[in-house]
């Protein structure tokens, strides 16, 4: 197993110490929830933009996206998703952002409380918490695949990364998250650019060899119009533009992780500029990381990047190739910078996730039920919950490490998790935009049916993950019977999950609203013989 030199470890240690000191510095300012969760609502568009991009550019982007281009059959078609991302953000900026920028909201799901009542608010917030914990646990796991090269095991690397992130988020709140996001964005983009330069310098033919070998292998194919919805082609044009647009509307319009950034902006204009421009920046980032992946492919093909024997046998995962290149081919010192860049990518997302999860639990669950506690009490509880969610994500990462297969791309697994749930929340927010919102009961009914439909679409793939492969065929026994192999194959590409979830939620809720009783304000009717419960 390759390990880092003392000089590289010193660079990584300096980065970790710097992030911790940032949390200590900002801890002096955390006097109330407005400061701890939304940075006093006085943040300019550029810092919000950097935080949006840094938050969605996790270690998954840094390590797994190059693997998408590196693997057999990989190319630039992943970029088609970014076209949909830009379109979806524009819709959010003009349709949903005005909702969030009114009043003094702390959570996106407070909007749902005003539209449908507290029950829907809590269901949506709970769904966010589960999704965020699972998705970011997977991100933490991928980070640990590289961090094991500092001389510790994967599980120890999970704990190390998680604890450091918890510490500076616990102390500094949202202001620490925003400013560390900016620093981490610079570090990881510079690191990826530096890696790209070294890839080209290691090729005997330089840029020309990169272009020639990549072209001959079909690595520069950008558009795929040949497939529409098949699960094997998640990055075709229509899945990217249509599915990607709806996915972006959900991830950036109905996810507390992103909405919390808009709430920090000093005005609607600042929030809108940050959101739209983030789509452009992310597209450029994707191109950079895919280019690195193509460069790694060319290096392997040319014999300049010989893969060492993998500890424990087996083949290297595409997700591991960039990390392997960093620790085996880059000079001393530069390795430390790149490992710090991966840590930056991970921590920027994880810190945002921890702060947003604590925010959602306090704002949507605890404070409505305990409304008369002091601000100091709420801030203290928020810090405790930050640590709790951090431990939960570490648990998910360790489970992912122990159960992961060799052929699964973590970036796709994370996006599938998000696509299965954020589309449901998007459906609720779009229903809330109607002149006559549906009842609380109808909204919950739509959410539940939408979840069941998306789950059924994903189920064949989920069963396939549990199956064993014998002589090239998948086999799975359920209650003593063997499931036919055709029922173990994915039936739909993941970019369509958000569209199906949002569409089903809206349609079922509209139908249910004609069948279920509602009060004039659109909330679930309260029986006359029962007093409203706390929080209703």
NUNUFI-184133 format. One record per residue (C-alpha): residue in three letters; x, y, z; residue number from 1. Coordinates in Angstrom, 2 decimals, m for minus. Last residue first. Layout:
REM NUNUFI-184133
 residuo    east   north      up num
     ala       X       Y       Z NUM
...
This chain:
REM NUNUFI-184133
 residuo    east   north      up num
     unk  m49.95   22.20   14.73 536
     unk  m46.75   22.53   16.80 535
     unk  m48.36   21.44   20.04 534
     unk  m51.60   19.54   19.38 533
     unk  m54.76   21.20   18.12 532
     unk  m57.76   20.44   20.35 531
     unk  m59.98   17.53   19.36 530
     unk  m63.77   17.31   19.19 529
     unk  m64.02   19.47   16.10 528
     unk  m61.73   17.23   14.10 527
     unk  m58.79   19.15   12.59 526
     unk  m58.91   19.48    8.80 525
     unk  m55.56   19.05    7.08 524
     unk  m54.30   22.41    5.97 523
     unk  m55.44   24.31    2.87 522
     unk  m56.29   27.57    4.60 521
     unk  m60.01   26.98    3.99 520
     unk  m59.86   23.71    5.93 519
     unk  m59.51   20.50    3.96 518
     unk  m61.45   17.27    3.48 517
     unk  m59.90   14.58    1.19 516
     unk  m61.26   13.48   m2.20 515
     unk  m60.63   16.48   m4.43 514
     unk  m57.22   17.06   m2.82 513
     unk  m56.34   13.43   m3.53 512
     unk  m56.31   14.02   m7.30 511
     unk  m54.06   17.07   m6.95 510
     unk  m51.79   15.23   m4.49 509
     unk  m51.53   12.20   m6.80 508
     unk  m50.54   14.36   m9.77 507
     unk  m48.01   16.50   m7.87 506
     unk  m46.28   13.64   m6.06 505
     unk  m46.16   11.52   m9.22 504
     unk  m44.57   14.33  m11.23 503
     unk  m41.98   15.16   m8.56 502
     unk  m40.93   11.54   m8.05 501
     unk  m40.88   10.69  m11.76 500
     unk  m38.88   13.81  m12.61 499
     unk  m36.43   13.18   m9.75 498
     unk  m35.89    9.56  m10.81 497
     unk  m35.23   10.43  m14.48 496
     unk  m31.53   11.21  m13.88 495
     unk  m31.22    7.64  m12.45 494
     unk  m31.53    5.78  m15.76 493
     unk  m34.49    3.39  m15.86 492
     unk  m35.03   m0.37  m15.83 491
     unk  m32.10   m1.59  m13.75 490
     unk  m31.67   m5.40  m14.08 489
     unk  m32.63   m7.92  m11.41 488
     unk  m36.08   m8.72  m12.82 487
     unk  m34.52   m9.99  m16.07 486
     unk  m32.50  m12.50  m13.99 485
     unk  m35.61  m14.36  m12.83 484
     unk  m35.84  m14.39   m9.00 483
     unk  m35.16  m17.85   m7.60 482
     unk  m37.74  m19.07   m5.09 481
     unk  m37.00  m20.13   m1.49 480
     unk  m38.51  m17.04    0.08 479
     unk  m36.35  m14.84   m2.16 478
     unk  m33.34  m16.39   m3.93 477
     unk  m31.11  m14.17   m6.06 476
     unk  m28.94  m15.14   m9.03 475
     unk  m27.16  m12.90  m11.52 474
     unk  m25.58  m14.60  m14.53 473
     unk  m21.93  m14.49  m15.61 472
     unk  m21.21  m18.05  m14.52 471
     unk  m22.60  m17.27  m11.06 470
     unk  m23.09  m13.66   m9.96 469
     unk  m24.66  m13.10   m6.56 468
     unk  m27.72  m10.92   m6.05 467
     unk  m28.06   m8.19   m3.43 466
     unk  m27.13   m5.39   m5.87 465
     unk  m29.56   m6.87   m8.39 464
     unk  m32.35   m6.53   m5.84 463
     unk  m31.61   m2.80   m5.61 462
     unk  m31.50   m2.51   m9.40 461
     unk  m34.89   m4.22   m9.68 460
     unk  m36.21   m1.97   m6.87 459
     unk  m35.32    1.43   m8.43 458
     unk  m38.58    1.87  m10.35 457
     unk  m40.52    0.40   m7.41 456
     unk  m38.83    2.87   m5.05 455
     unk  m39.72    5.77   m7.36 454
     unk  m43.37    4.67   m7.33 453
     unk  m43.45    4.16   m3.56 452
     unk  m41.88    7.56   m2.92 451
     unk  m44.40    9.29   m5.17 450
     unk  m47.25    7.47   m3.43 449
     unk  m46.01    8.72   m0.05 448
     unk  m45.43   12.29   m1.20 447
     unk  m48.78   12.51   m2.97 446
     unk  m50.58   11.26    0.14 445
     unk  m48.64   13.73    2.29 444
     unk  m49.73   16.59    0.03 443
     unk  m53.34   15.38   m0.03 442
     unk  m53.44   15.20    3.77 441
     unk  m52.01   18.71    4.09 440
     unk  m54.60   20.05    1.71 439
     unk  m53.77   21.25   m1.79 438
     unk  m52.50   24.76   m2.40 437
     unk  m54.96   27.16   m4.10 436
     unk  m52.97   29.68   m6.12 435
     unk  m50.36   26.98   m6.79 434
     unk  m46.80   27.66   m5.65 433
     unk  m47.14   25.20   m2.76 432
     unk  m47.66   22.40   m5.26 431
     unk  m44.27   23.30   m6.76 430
     unk  m42.71   23.07   m3.29 429
     unk  m44.30   19.68   m2.66 428
     unk  m43.19   18.26   m6.01 427
     unk  m39.65   19.47   m5.33 426
     unk  m39.72   17.47   m2.11 425
     unk  m40.56   14.28   m4.01 424
     unk  m37.82   15.01   m6.54 423
     unk  m35.36   15.35   m3.66 422
     unk  m35.96   11.73   m2.63 421
     unk  m35.01    9.25   m5.37 420
     unk  m32.71   11.70   m7.15 419
     unk  m30.58   12.24   m4.06 418
     unk  m30.00    8.53   m3.50 417
     unk  m29.34    8.05   m7.21 416
     unk  m26.88   10.95   m7.24 415
     unk  m24.88    9.41   m4.40 414
     unk  m24.79    5.99   m6.09 413
     unk  m23.75    7.56   m9.39 412
     unk  m20.86    9.46   m7.78 411
     unk  m19.83    6.31   m5.92 410
     unk  m19.28    4.40   m9.13 409
     unk  m19.95    0.71   m8.50 408
     unk  m17.82   m1.97  m10.14 407
     unk  m15.68   m3.23   m7.25 406
     unk  m18.47   m3.76   m4.75 405
     unk  m19.07   m1.90   m1.50 404
     unk  m20.35   m3.67    1.63 403
     unk  m17.67   m2.99    4.26 402
     unk  m16.77    0.44    2.93 401
     unk  m20.42    1.49    2.67 400
     unk  m21.03    0.40    6.28 399
     unk  m18.05    2.52    7.40 398
     unk  m19.32    5.54    5.46 397
     unk  m22.85    5.19    6.88 396
     unk  m21.46    5.14   10.43 395
     unk  m19.33    8.21    9.75 394
     unk  m22.46    9.96    8.56 393
     unk  m24.24    9.15   11.82 392
     unk  m21.26   10.42   13.86 391
     unk  m21.38   13.72   11.99 390
     unk  m25.13   13.95   12.53 389
     unk  m24.61   13.68   16.29 388
     unk  m21.75   16.22   16.29 387
     unk  m23.88   18.85   14.56 386
     unk  m26.72   17.90   16.90 385
     unk  m24.62   18.98   19.89 384
     unk  m23.81   22.29   18.21 383
     unk  m27.46   22.92   17.42 382
     unk  m28.39   22.17   21.04 381
     unk  m25.95   24.84   22.26 380
     unk  m27.28   27.34   19.69 379
     unk  m30.89   26.63   20.75 378
     unk  m30.07   27.05   24.46 377
     unk  m28.21   30.34   23.85 376
     unk  m31.21   31.59   21.87 375
     unk  m33.34   31.01   24.96 374
     unk  m36.22   28.52   25.13 373
     unk  m39.80   29.64   24.55 372
     unk  m40.73   27.72   21.41 371
     unk  m40.23   24.14   22.61 370
     unk  m42.41   22.17   20.16 369
     unk  m41.86   24.55   17.23 368
     unk  m38.15   24.81   18.30 367
     unk  m37.49   21.05   18.23 366
     unk  m38.84   19.76   14.93 365
     unk  m38.49   22.05   11.93 364
     unk  m35.99   24.61   13.21 363
     unk  m33.85   22.40   15.49 362
     unk  m33.82   19.32   13.23 361
     unk  m33.42   21.31   10.03 360
     unk  m30.61   23.48   11.40 359
     unk  m28.68   20.47   12.72 358
     unk  m28.95   18.90    9.28 357
     unk  m27.89   22.14    7.58 356
     unk  m24.81   22.54    9.79 355
     unk  m23.77   18.91    9.31 354
     unk  m24.33   19.01    5.56 353
     unk  m22.39   22.23    5.09 352
     unk  m19.48   20.74    7.04 351
     unk  m19.67   17.56    4.97 350
     unk  m19.68   19.34    1.63 349
     unk  m16.72   21.63    2.30 348
     unk  m15.00   18.85    4.23 347
     unk  m14.90   16.42    1.35 346
     unk  m13.56   18.78   m1.30 345
     unk  m11.04   20.22    1.13 344
     unk   m9.92   16.72    2.10 343
     unk   m9.41   15.97   m1.57 342
     unk   m7.41   19.18   m1.93 341
     unk   m5.34   18.28    1.15 340
     unk   m4.52   14.99   m0.59 339
     unk   m3.53   17.02   m3.65 338
     unk   m1.30   19.38   m1.65 337
     unk    0.34   16.47    0.17 336
     unk    1.09   14.76   m3.11 335
     unk    2.65   17.97   m4.41 334
     unk    5.02   17.88   m1.46 333
     unk    6.81   14.78   m2.73 332
     unk    6.39   14.49   m6.48 331
     unk    3.27   12.97   m8.11 330
     unk    3.18    9.45   m9.54 329
     unk    2.30    7.04   m6.72 328
     unk    0.14    8.96   m4.21 327
     unk   m1.73   11.16   m6.66 326
     unk   m2.11    8.48   m9.33 325
     unk   m3.70    6.09   m6.83 324
     unk   m6.12    8.80   m5.75 323
     unk   m7.06    9.41   m9.38 322
     unk   m7.53    5.70  m10.05 321
     unk   m9.61    4.83   m6.97 320
     unk  m13.04    5.71   m8.36 319
     unk  m12.30    3.58  m11.44 318
     unk  m11.96    0.63   m9.03 317
     unk   m8.65   m1.23   m8.97 316
     unk   m8.81   m4.95   m9.63 315
     unk   m8.78   m7.85   m7.21 314
     unk   m6.09   m8.87   m4.75 313
     unk   m5.95   m8.14   m1.02 312
     unk   m3.69   m5.15   m1.53 311
     unk   m3.87   m4.17   m5.18 310
     unk   m0.79   m4.82   m7.28 309
     unk    0.60   m1.61   m8.71 308
     unk   m0.91    0.03  m11.80 307
     unk    1.66    1.13  m14.34 306
     unk    1.17    4.76  m15.33 305
     unk    3.55    5.61  m18.18 304
     unk    2.53    2.51  m20.12 303
     unk    0.96    4.53  m22.93 302
     unk   m2.51    3.08  m22.29 301
     unk   m2.21    3.81  m18.56 300
     unk   m1.19    7.43  m19.20 299
     unk   m3.97    7.84  m21.77 298
     unk   m6.55    6.68  m19.23 297
     unk   m5.13    9.03  m16.60 296
     unk   m5.43   11.91  m19.07 295
     unk   m9.05   11.00  m19.77 294
     unk   m9.76   11.14  m16.03 293
     unk   m8.01   14.51  m15.70 292
     unk  m10.14   15.83  m18.56 291
     unk  m13.26   14.60  m16.77 290
     unk  m12.18   16.58  m13.71 289
     unk  m11.59   19.79  m15.68 288
     unk  m14.80   19.47  m17.71 287
     unk  m16.81   18.89  m14.53 286
     unk  m15.27   22.01  m13.04 285
     unk  m16.22   24.12  m16.06 284
     unk  m19.80   22.89  m15.77 283
     unk  m19.79   23.60  m12.02 282
     unk  m18.74   27.21  m12.65 281
     unk  m21.59   27.73  m15.14 280
     unk  m24.19   26.25  m12.80 279
     unk  m22.86   28.34   m9.91 278
     unk  m23.50   31.47  m11.95 277
     unk  m27.26   30.90  m11.70 276
     unk  m27.26   30.35   m7.93 275
     unk  m24.90   33.19   m7.00 274
     unk  m26.74   35.72   m9.15 273
     unk  m30.11   34.74   m7.66 272
     unk  m28.87   34.93   m4.07 271
     unk  m27.37   38.39   m4.63 270
     unk  m30.53   39.63   m6.33 269
     unk  m32.75   38.23   m3.58 268
     unk  m30.77   40.18   m0.99 267
     unk  m28.08   39.94    1.72 266
     unk  m27.42   36.28    1.04 265
     unk  m27.39   33.87    4.01 264
     unk  m30.84   32.51    3.12 263
     unk  m29.47   31.52   m0.28 262
     unk  m26.89   29.31    1.42 261
     unk  m29.52   27.61    3.58 260
     unk  m31.42   26.75    0.41 259
     unk  m28.50   24.61   m0.74 258
     unk  m28.28   22.13    2.14 257
     unk  m32.01   22.53    2.84 256
     unk  m32.81   20.75   m0.42 255
     unk  m35.90   21.77   m2.37 254
     unk  m34.59   24.25   m4.95 253
     unk  m30.97   23.28   m5.50 252
     unk  m31.30   19.48   m5.40 251
     unk  m34.85   19.44   m6.76 250
     unk  m34.44   22.01   m9.52 249
     unk  m31.10   20.36  m10.33 248
     unk  m32.78   16.95  m10.68 247
     unk  m35.47   18.51  m12.86 246
     unk  m32.80   20.04  m15.13 245
     unk  m30.71   16.86  m15.13 244
     unk  m33.69   14.74  m16.19 243
     unk  m34.49   17.09  m19.07 242
     unk  m30.96   18.05  m20.18 241
     unk  m28.95   15.03  m19.07 240
     unk  m31.58   12.34  m19.56 239
     unk  m32.31   13.87  m22.96 238
     unk  m28.67   14.03  m24.03 237
     unk  m27.45   10.66  m22.75 236
     unk  m25.63   10.42  m19.42 235
     unk  m27.61    7.73  m17.61 234
     unk  m27.06    5.20  m20.42 233
     unk  m27.24    1.70  m18.88 232
     unk  m30.50    2.58  m17.14 231
     unk  m32.21    3.08  m20.49 230
     unk  m34.14    6.36  m20.76 229
     unk  m33.36    8.03  m24.08 228
     unk  m30.57    6.45  m26.07 227
     unk  m29.01    7.40  m29.40 226
     unk  m28.73   11.14  m28.81 225
     unk  m25.37   10.92  m27.03 224
     unk  m23.41   14.18  m27.08 223
     unk  m19.86   14.80  m25.80 222
     unk  m17.61   12.12  m27.33 221
     unk  m14.05   13.11  m26.37 220
     unk  m13.03    9.72  m24.95 219
     unk  m13.77    7.80  m28.14 218
     unk  m10.59    5.70  m27.83 217
     unk   m8.98    7.17  m30.97 216
     unk   m9.85   10.67  m29.76 215
     unk   m8.24   10.11  m26.34 214
     unk   m5.12    8.62  m27.90 213
     unk   m4.70   11.55  m30.31 212
     unk   m5.68   14.36  m27.93 211
     unk   m3.49   13.25  m25.01 210
     unk   m0.67   12.41  m27.39 209
     unk   m0.85   15.94  m28.79 208
     unk   m0.91   17.48  m25.32 207
     unk    2.31   15.81  m24.22 206
     unk    3.88   13.24  m26.54 205
     unk    5.99   11.63  m23.83 204
     unk    3.07   11.87  m21.40 203
     unk    4.30   12.61  m17.87 202
     unk    4.14   16.39  m18.47 201
     unk    0.49   16.11  m19.51 200
     unk   m0.53   14.26  m16.36 199
     unk    1.49   16.70  m14.25 198
     unk   m0.47   19.66  m15.64 197
     unk   m3.78   17.91  m14.97 196
     unk   m2.75   17.22  m11.37 195
     unk   m1.99   20.92  m10.90 194
     unk   m5.42   21.84  m12.25 193
     unk   m7.07   19.38   m9.86 192
     unk   m5.10   20.82   m6.94 191
     unk   m5.88   24.41   m7.91 190
     unk   m9.55   23.50   m8.07 189
     unk   m9.31   21.73   m4.70 188
     unk   m7.42   24.47   m2.88 187
     unk   m9.47   27.39   m4.23 186
     unk  m12.75   25.68   m3.33 185
     unk  m11.41   24.79    0.11 184
     unk  m10.61   28.42    0.87 183
     unk  m14.06   29.57   m0.22 182
     unk  m15.82   26.73    1.61 181
     unk  m13.75   27.57    4.70 180
     unk  m15.26   31.05    4.57 179
     unk  m18.82   29.83    4.21 178
     unk  m18.57   27.01    6.80 177
     unk  m16.94   29.29    9.40 176
     unk  m19.76   31.79    8.91 175
     unk  m22.31   28.98    9.14 174
     unk  m21.31   27.71   12.58 173
     unk  m17.81   28.21   13.97 172
     unk  m17.40   25.75   16.83 171
     unk  m19.41   22.70   15.78 170
     unk  m18.43   23.17   12.12 169
     unk  m14.73   23.33   13.06 168
     unk  m14.93   20.24   15.28 167
     unk  m17.32   18.15   13.18 166
     unk  m15.07   18.43   10.13 165
     unk  m12.03   17.28   12.13 164
     unk  m14.01   14.36   13.58 163
     unk  m15.34   13.17   10.23 162
     unk  m11.98   13.20    8.48 161
     unk  m10.28   11.27   11.28 160
     unk  m13.19    8.81   11.73 159
     unk  m13.39    7.97    8.05 158
     unk   m9.59    7.64    7.89 157
     unk   m9.73    5.14   10.77 156
     unk  m12.27    3.14    8.77 155
     unk  m10.11    3.25    5.66 154
     unk   m6.96    2.16    7.48 153
     unk   m4.20    4.53    8.52 152
     unk   m0.87    5.47    6.90 151
     unk   m1.65    8.71    5.14 150
     unk   m2.61    6.53    2.19 149
     unk   m5.88    5.57    3.88 148
     unk   m6.98    9.15    3.18 147
     unk   m7.59    8.24   m0.46 146
     unk  m10.26    5.61    0.13 145
     unk  m11.36    7.71    3.14 144
     unk  m12.66   10.41    0.82 143
     unk  m14.87    7.84   m0.90 142
     unk  m16.37    6.83    2.44 141
     unk  m17.08   10.45    3.37 140
     unk  m19.02   10.91    0.15 139
     unk  m21.04    7.77    0.89 138
     unk  m21.86    9.15    4.36 137
     unk  m22.84   12.35    2.59 136
     unk  m25.51   10.56    0.57 135
     unk  m26.86    8.52    3.51 134
     unk  m27.01   11.39    6.01 133
     unk  m28.42   13.84    3.48 132
     unk  m31.17   11.49    2.38 131
     unk  m32.27   10.71    5.96 130
     unk  m32.24   14.38    7.00 129
     unk  m34.04   15.55    3.85 128
     unk  m36.80   12.99    4.35 127
     unk  m37.22   14.19    7.92 126
     unk  m37.51   17.78    6.72 125
     unk  m40.19   16.83    4.22 124
     unk  m42.18   14.85    6.80 123
     unk  m41.75   17.63    9.35 122
     unk  m42.97   20.40    7.07 121
     unk  m45.85   18.24    5.84 120
     unk  m47.05   17.78    9.42 119
     unk  m46.45   21.45   10.30 118
     unk  m49.09   22.86    7.91 117
     unk  m49.61   22.91    4.16 116
     unk  m48.52   26.29    2.78 115
     unk  m47.05   28.02    5.83 114
     unk  m45.45   24.79    7.03 113
     unk  m44.15   24.10    3.54 112
     unk  m42.29   27.41    3.56 111
     unk  m40.76   26.42    6.93 110
     unk  m39.28   23.53    4.98 109
     unk  m36.58   25.68    3.46 108
     unk  m35.20   26.27    6.94 107
     unk  m34.03   29.42    8.76 106
     unk  m36.71   31.78    7.45 105
     unk  m36.80   35.45    8.34 104
     unk  m39.39   36.92    5.97 103
     unk  m39.39   36.56    2.20 102
     unk  m36.17   35.32    0.61 101
     unk  m37.29   31.70    0.52 100
     unk  m40.39   32.22   m1.59  99
     unk  m38.57   34.58   m3.99  98
     unk  m36.05   31.76   m4.61  97
     unk  m38.67   29.30   m5.84  96
     unk  m39.72   30.50   m9.30  95
     unk  m37.02   32.88  m10.61  94
     unk  m33.82   31.33   m9.26  93
     unk  m35.28   27.81   m9.21  92
     unk  m36.01   27.96  m12.96  91
     unk  m32.52   29.30  m13.68  90
     unk  m31.03   26.55  m11.55  89
     unk  m32.81   23.88  m13.62  88
     unk  m31.40   25.21  m16.89  87
     unk  m27.84   25.29  m15.57  86
     unk  m28.13   21.74  m14.20  85
     unk  m29.62   20.48  m17.46  84
     unk  m26.50   21.57  m19.31  83
     unk  m24.42   20.09  m16.47  82
     unk  m25.95   16.66  m17.05  81
     unk  m24.72   16.70  m20.65  80
     unk  m21.20   16.95  m19.20  79
     unk  m21.33   13.24  m18.30  78
     unk  m21.14   12.63  m22.06  77
     unk  m17.42   13.46  m21.89  76
     unk  m16.15    9.88  m22.21  75
     unk  m16.19    6.50  m20.44  74
     unk  m16.53    3.30  m22.45  73
     unk  m14.01    1.50  m20.25  72
     unk  m13.38    3.61  m17.19  71
     unk  m11.32    6.83  m17.19  70
     unk  m14.10    9.32  m17.98  69
     unk  m16.32    8.20  m15.07  68
     unk  m13.22    7.68  m12.89  67
     unk  m12.36   11.37  m13.25  66
     unk  m15.88   11.99  m11.83  65
     unk  m15.24    9.69   m8.85  64
     unk  m12.25   11.34   m7.21  63
     unk  m12.86   15.10   m7.14  62
     unk  m16.59   14.97   m7.76  61
     unk  m17.14   12.37   m5.04  60
     unk  m14.73   14.29   m2.79  59
     unk  m17.40   16.97   m2.82  58
     unk  m18.14   19.66   m5.35  57
     unk  m21.75   20.32   m4.30  56
     unk  m20.70   22.28   m1.23  55
     unk  m17.80   24.04   m2.93  54
     unk  m20.08   25.26   m5.73  53
     unk  m22.75   26.61   m3.39  52
     unk  m20.13   28.08   m1.01  51
     unk  m18.29   29.83   m3.83  50
     unk  m21.54   31.37   m5.07  49
     unk  m22.52   32.48   m1.54  48
     unk  m19.09   34.11   m1.15  47
     unk  m19.52   35.87   m4.50  46
     unk  m23.14   36.94   m3.86  45
     unk  m22.41   38.88   m0.67  44
     unk  m23.31   37.65    2.83  43
     unk  m25.51   39.71    5.16  42
     unk  m28.17   37.29    6.37  41
     unk  m26.63   37.19    9.90  40
     unk  m24.51   34.18    8.82  39
     unk  m27.57   31.99    8.23  38
     unk  m27.27   29.13   10.77  37
     unk  m25.01   30.27   13.64  36
     unk  m25.56   34.01   13.24  35
     unk  m29.35   33.91   12.99  34
     unk  m29.41   31.11   15.57  33
     unk  m27.86   33.31   18.25  32
     unk  m24.55   34.38   19.85  31
     unk  m22.06   32.54   17.63  30
     unk  m19.48   35.26   17.04  29
     unk  m16.68   33.94   19.28  28
     unk  m16.82   30.54   17.56  27
     unk  m15.60   32.18   14.35  26
     unk  m11.92   32.02   15.31  25
     unk  m12.16   28.52   16.83  24
     unk  m13.75   27.17   13.65  23
     unk  m11.03   28.72   11.53  22
     unk   m8.43   27.22   13.86  21
     unk   m9.78   23.75   13.02  20
     unk   m9.48   24.43    9.30  19
     unk   m5.87   25.55    9.71  18
     unk   m4.92   22.50   11.78  17
     unk   m6.29   20.16    9.11  16
     unk   m4.40   22.01    6.37  15
     unk   m1.16   21.96    8.34  14
     unk   m1.58   18.22    8.97  13
     unk   m2.04   17.57    5.24  12
     unk    1.10   19.56    4.39  11
     unk    3.07   17.80    7.15  10
     unk    1.88   14.43    5.86   9
     unk    3.30   15.31    2.47   8
     unk    6.68   16.19    3.99   7
     unk    6.66   12.98    6.10   6
     unk    6.14   10.95    2.90   5
     unk    2.72    9.57    1.98   4
     unk    1.96    5.86    1.76   3
     unk    1.56    3.35   m1.06   2
     unk    0.00    0.00    0.00   1
